[in-house]
């Protein structure tokens, strides 16, 4: 289904029943790619949560806007809140991976009274080290503008943005990722990447004020999603727990860990909310 957010229509996929759980995918991804990767096995949550997944603006089946500022993480959070409003959802669990993780964090800062819990998967680079990553996104934007998406696909074939242990255990994921990237919009993608280059996580002191129950899921050996950021988030957020996947067997435990976390939140949700 499509939901109107401002002057854009965003693609939204809803499944299951229970406590509302709004999930945002990563940069250059989509709900379709998340289904292909299947790292979170969303079907296993269908009896616990009403899962609302959506394609971020400019991604997947959603409409695009054409200003990099629109893709700044703090502005993407406005889209997540607007989706909740359109579906008449008052309180919800917010979550996401990478860019979606940052979107959920900004959502919780904007409407802390509405967010019952956070599920933050593979947090992106942040704070001081963000400068280097922002430069990379700007370089990739210029590459796509001059040589097209094929150049990006060729680069990612040589240097995949995934841990080596994941590629060895799930070898088909790289081929699927490259096929998916070949379908990306060459006009929109540089704008999205420049929005990512403009972005950073909130200042550390703001994160210390978030008392929302938080599950942080990180994986090892990924420079684009460094463990140091996940570890610092865990230190800053007063009510958080950190789970680290060092191999594919660890990664396969994530769906059950998420299920346990959201089930506990569902039981603790006030009857009046």
Secondary structure, DSSP 8 states (H G I E B T S, - for coil): -EEEETTEEEEEEEE--SEEEEEE--TT--HHHHHHH-SS-GGGGTTTEEEEEE--TTSTTS-----GGGGSHHHHHHHHHHHHHHTT--SEEEEEETHHHHHHHHHHHH-TTTEEEEEEES----GGGHHHHHHHHHHHHHHHHHH-HHHHHHHHHHS-SS-HHHHHHSTHHHHHHHHHHTTS-HHHHHHHHHHHHT-----HHHHTT--SEEEEEEESS-GGG-HHHHHHHHHHSTTEEEEEE-SHHHHTTHHHHHHHHHHHHHHHS-TT-
